[in-house]
Amino acid sequence: MKREMPAARRRGLGLLAIGAVALLAAMAVGFDWVDWSTLGRWVRARVVLLLLAVTAGGCVAAGVRLLLRGARTELTPRPFSWWWVGVALPLSVTVGSAVAALLWGDTRAEHRDAFDAGWKSAAAVLAILAALVTVERLRLGQREHYRLLAADEAREINELSAKASEQLGNDKAAVRIGGLTDLERLAQIHVDLRQTVVDRICAYLRGPYRPPPGSREARRYPWEVPIEDYSESQNKVESGEQLIDEQEIAARRLELDVRRTAQQILRRHLTPEDKDAFWSSISLDLRDASLVEFSLSNCQLAEGDFEGATFYRMAGFSGTAFENVADFDRATFTDEASFAEARFHTSAFFSGASFADTVSFRGARFDESLRFVYAEAASSIDFEDAQFKRPTGFLSTKFLGDARFKGAKFLDWVDFGDTFFRRRAVFSNASFVGPVNFEGVKFGARATFDGVLIGEGISFEDVVVTNVKGGHIWPPSWSLKDGELVHGASAD
């Protein structure tokens, strides 16, 4: 930001300039540098034009200067500086007197003309001063207007924010939904508050949540049993069980509606197809959040932090674009999940993540490193046609269902060390440009590597194949001999 010259320094420079001009004028008079009679005749012939030019030039210069000063985003107006008014008044008298003296002549008519030119010159100086004062008053009025608008806007923001906070803490679900919609309206109007509003919504979703008994997501809490499921003759419950009354069940169902509303707000404003509603460069902080039927398919966000989050029912991230880090470490997916055609522009983390149902990364693009270590997929997982541009790690991951990497492209090194494939491991037509590590991998069913392209080598040291007759297809020059994968030997 350009630093403004201090007021004292500006005043000093102004007085210095006036003094320098006066000194030059005195020297010109004292040393006869100017033919004053010739200059007087020239000025008398053009006095009106000169006055108009001086007045116009002064007004233009003053207006440009003040407009440039007014372009700064200052909300607090500075006081009007009157010091230069005291300079301009004697200056106008000096200019008028100097012009009259220059044009004074010998005859009465010349004296009259010189006097007229003098007072007109003084009037021109005062006109410039008046123009400066007028523009300055307009500038100060404009700043005061903007200041009042900013104050009104800040007051409105504070009132809406306080109201929304109060509503989000209300016991009634309808009031909490109203608080969420108020926050949405606030962010839609004020662009600079959008990330703040999203943070508030994410904070709500990070709050405690217990699904209503009987719902699909309630399978994680089998000890909670609706009281209506017990007959009147049953006077006790089994050890460890908790009876949930109808009021609690209704409250949980209403809380689910509130959470769905919050999730819909996020999805609605992270979809770039709707340009009017889209909020750009938004980051989500949903660590340890409980999300039900959460979907950001075809959305775009700056960063997504889902570390430790629990996804109830299907989770949708198909076609989602993550501009920065996508963190799903320790995330739990209780149902199907889809990351098909998703784009991870920077690092992606799925360490310790667990997938209870099928998950798809078909056609996904990982522009930076992927860390998928110590994860567990209980059902099938699909990385078909996925592309991994940077180092990728699947160390110690458990694939308990089919693991499909058909047509996948690994453009850097990839590590499957100590990974467990309980069902089929399909790497048909995959491309390994960098080094590949399968050391300590355990194949529990059929493994297929037909059509694979290997660039810098592949390691199968200490690989365990439990089903030696499973119809495996190994990479070129690799074969299974005496239960071990060897390079360059004939198959059993």
N, C-alpha and C positions, 0 to 999 in steps of 0.2 A: 504494500500500500504506500502511495506517495505521501511523504510527510509534509504537513503544512508549515509555512514559514511563520514563526512567532509574530504576534501583533506588534510588539515593541520593535522588532527588527524591521517590519514593514514600514512603520512610522518613521524610523530613522532613515531608511533608504529614500522615502518620499521627501523628507526635509532636505536630505543631501542633494537630491536631484533638483529641487527648487533653488537651493543655494548655488548649485553649479550653473544653472541657467542665468540666475541673477548676476553672478560673477562674470560670466561670458558677456552679458549685455553691458556691464560696467566697463569691461576692458575694451569692448567694441566702441563704446562712446569715448572713452578716454584716449584711445590711440588712433582715432579716426580711421578705423578699418572699413567703415561703410560710408558711401556717399549718400548722406541722409536726404538730401534734396531729391536725388534721383529715386531713391527708395520711397520717399514720400509720395512723389507723383505716381509711381507704379502702384502703391497701395491704394491711393485715392481713387484710381481708375477701377480697382477691383475690390473695393472694400466690402461690398455686399456679398460677392462670391466667396471671399475669404472667410467672412463671418459664418456663412452657411456651411462651408467646408469644415471649419473648426468645430462648429456646433454638432454637425452630423458625425464627424469623426469621433468626437468625445462621447456622444451618446452611444454610438456603435461599440466603441471600446468598453464603455462602462457596462453596457448590456451583455456583451459577450463574457466579460469577466464575472459578472454576477450570475449569469446562467451556468457557467462552468462551476462556480462555487455551489450553486444550488443543486447541481447534479449529484453531489455527494449524498449518501444515504444517512444524513444526520436527522435524528428525530427531535433532538433538543436544540432549539434555535439559539444562536449566539446573540448577545446584545449588540444593538447598532452602534458602530464606532463614530462618535461625533468629533473626533479630533481633527479630521480632515475638513470638516465644515469650517472650523475656525481658521484653517489654512486657506480654504478656497475663498472666503470673504475678503480678506486683505489681498489675496492674489488677484481677485477681480478688479479691485481698486487699482492695484499696481499695473495690471495689464491695460486698464482703461487710461490711466495716466500716461503710461509709456506710449501708447498709440497716439494719444493727443499730442504728446511732446514731439513725437516723430513727425507728425503731420502739421505741426503748428505753423507755419508760414509767416509771411510779412503783412498780409492784408487782412481786413476784418472778415472777408468771405472765407479765407483760408483758415482763420481761427474758428469760424463757425463750423466749417467742415471737419476740422480736426476734433472739435468738441463732440460733434455727432458721432464720428468714428470711434472716439474714446469710450463714450457711454454705451455705444452698441457693442463694443468689444467686451466691456465689463458685463453687460447683459448676457452676452454669449457664454461667458464663464459661469455666471449664475444659472443660466439655462442648463448647462451641463450638470451643475450641482443638483438642480431640481430633478433632472432625469435620473441621476444616480440615487437620489433619495427615493424617488418613485419606484424604481426597480428593486431597491433594497426592501422597501415596505412590502412590495408584492412577494418577494422571496420569503421574507419573514412570515407573511400571512400564509403562504403556501406550506411552509414547514410546520407552522402551528396547526394547519388543517391536517397534514399527514400525521402529526403527533397525536391529535385527537382521534383520528381514525385508528392508529396503532393502539392507542389506549382502549378504545372501544372493542377492538378485535381481541386484545389480550384479556379484557374482562369477560367477553363472550366465551373465549376458550377456557378460561378458568372456571366459569360457571358450568359449562357443559362437561368439562372434565370432572369437576367435583360431583356433579349430578350423576354422571355415569359410574363413578367409583362407589357412590352410595347405593346405586341400583344394583351393581354387581354383588354387593354384600347383602342384598335383601334375601329373605327366606323364600319369597315367592318366585317361581320360575319365570312367570310372565314379566315381572319387573326386571329380572336379570337379563332377559332377552331384550327388553327395552334399553337397558344400559349398553348392551353390545351394539345395537343399531344406532344409538346416539354416538358412540365412538366411531362407528363406520362413517356416519355423516360428517363428523368433525374431521376425519382424515381425508374424506373426499374433497372437502372445501379447502383445507389447509395442507398443502403438499408437504411442508416441512415437518408436519406432525405425523406423517403416515407410519414411519418406523416406530415412533413412540406408541401409537395406537396398536400396531401389530404386537409390540412387546407386551402391552396390557392384555391383549387377547391370548397370547401365548402363556402369560402368567396364569390366566384363569384355567387354561387347559392343563397346566402343570399341577393344578390343585388335586387333592384326593378325589378318587372316584371309585365307587363300588357299583357294578352293574346290577340291575334288578334280577332277583332270583327267577329261574326259568328261562332266561335269555341264553343265547348261544355263548356269549362272552362270560356268563356266570359259571361256566364249567371250571373256571379257575378257583371257584369258591364253593366246592361241593358241600361244605359243612353248613352253609346257609340254606335253610329250608323254610318255605312259606308256611305260616301257621295253619293256613286252611288245608294243607295237605295231611293234617293229622285229624283223626276222628276224635269225637268227644270222649270215647272210652279210653283213649290212650292218655295216660296221665304223666308220662315222662318221655323224653326224647333220648336217642342214642347218645353215647358218650362223644363229646366234642361238637355236637350239632348245635346250631343257633336258630331259634325261631324268629322269623321276620314278619312283623304284622303288616296289614294292608296299607296303613299310612306310610310306613317306611318304603314299601314297594312302590307306591304312587309317587313318593318324593324322588326315588331313584329314576323312575321313568321320566319324570319331568326334568330332572337334571340331565338326562340323556338328550332331551330336546334342546336344552340350552347349549350343550356341547356341540351338537350337530349344527346349530345356528352359528356358533363361533367358527367351526370348521368351514362352513359354507362361505362365510365372509372372507376367510383367507383364500379359498379357492377362487371366489368371484373376482378378487382384485389381483390375483397372480396369473391370470390368463391373458397373455399378450394379444390374443385375437380381438378382444374387446378393448380398443384403444382408449375409449373414454373412461372405463372403469379400471384400467390396468395401473397398478402401482409398481414402478420400476425400482430395482436395486433394494429389494426388501429381503431381510434376513429373518429366519425363523429360529427361535430358541425354544425347542420343545423337549428338552432333556427330561427324562423320567415322566413324560406326559402320558395320559391315558387317552387314546384316540380310537373312536368307533367309526368304522366304515370311512376311514380317512382317505381322501383322494386329492392328489395334486397333478393328475394326468394332464399333459400338455401345458403345464404351467412353467413359469420361469421365476427363479428366485436367486438372490445373490449368494446366500449361504443357508444351509439347512443343518441344524444341530438336533438330531433325534437320538442322542446317546441315552440308552436305558429306557427308551419309550416303549410302551406296549400298544400294539395295534390289534384291536379287536375286530373280528370279521375281516373282510377283504381290504387290503391296502393297495391303493393305485398310484403308481408313479410312472405310468407309461408315457413316454415322450416328454418327461420332465427335464428341464435344463437347469443344472446347478452351475452357476458361474464361478463359485468359489467352493470351499470345502463342503462335502456332504458326509456327515458323521452319523453312522448307524451302529456304532459300537454298543454291544450288549442290548441291542433292540430285540424285542420279542414280537414275532408275527404269529398270532394264534390261528390265522386262516390263510387263504391264498394271498399272494403278493405278486405284483407285476411291476418290473422296471424295464419292460420291453421298450426299445428305441430311446431309452433315457440317455442324456448326454451329461457326462461328468467332466467339466472343463478343468477342474483341478483334482486334488486327491480325494479318494473315496475310502471310507473306513467302515468295515462290517465285522470287526474283530469281536468274537464272542456273541455274535448275533445268532438267534435261533429262529428257525422257520418250521412251524408245525404242519404246514400244508405245502402245496406246490408253489414254486416261485419261478418267475421268468425274468431273465436278463437278455432275452433274444434281441439281437441287433443293437444292444447297448454300446455306447462309446465311452471309453475311459481315456481321456487325454493325458492324465497324469497317473501316478501310482495308485494301485488298488491293494488294500490290505483286508484280506478275507480269511484271517487266521483264527484258529480255535472256534470256528463257527460250527453250526450244526443244522443240517437240512433233513428233516424227518421224512419228507416226501421228495418227489422228483424236483430237480433244479435244472434250468435250461439256460445255457450260455451260447446257444447256436448263433453263429454269424456275429458274435460280439467281437469288438476290437479293443485290444489292450496296447496302448502306445508306449507305456513306461513300465518299470518293474512291477510285477504282480506277485502277490503271495497268498497261497492257500494252505499254509503250513498248519498241520495238525487239525485240519477241518474234517468233519464227519459228514459224508454224503450217504445217508441211509436209504435214499431212494435212487432212482436213475439220475445220473449226472451226465448231461449232454453238452459237449463242447464242439459239436459238429460245425466245421467251417469257421471256427473261431480263429482270430489272427492275434498272435502274441508277438509284438514288434520289439520287445526287450526281454530280459530274463524273466523266468517264471519259476516259482518254487511250490511244488506239491509235496514237499517233504513230510513224511509221517501222516499223510492223509489217508482216510479210510473210505473206500468205495464199497459199500455193502451190496449194492445192486450194480446194474450195468454202468460202465464208464465208457462213453462214446466220444472219441476224438477224431472221428473220420474227417478227412480233408482239412484238418486244422493246420495252421502254419505257425511254426516256432522259429522266429528269426534269431532270437538270442538263445543263450544257454537255458536248458530245461532240466529241472531237478525233480526226479520221482523217488529219491532215496527214502527207504523205509515205508513206502506206500504199501497198503494192503488192499488187494483186489479180491472182493468176496464173490464176484460173479464175472460175467463176460466183459472183457476189455477189448475195444476195437480201435486200432490206430491206422486203418487202411487209408491210403492217399495222403498221409501227413507229409508236410515239408519241414525238414529239420535243417537249420542253418549252422549253428555253432556247437551242436552236439547235445546229447541227451543222456542222463544218468539214471540207471535203474538199480543202483546198488542197494542190497538188502531188501529188495522187493519181495513181498509175500503174496503168493497166488494160491488161494484156498481151493479153488475149483479148477484143477489142471485140465479137465476135459470140457471146459466151458466154451470151446470154439473161439478162442481168443485170436485176434489179429494184431500182431505186434508190428512195430515200425520196421522198415527194411534193415536187414542184417541182424535183427534181434529175434531170439527164439527162446522157448521154455525148455529147459533141460534139467531133469532131476529136480523139478520143482523150483528151479531158479532161472531167472532171466539172464541169458548170456549173449554176448555180442559175437557174431560171426560163426556160431555153432548151428548145427542142424537141429530141427525140432525133435521132441520126443516122439 
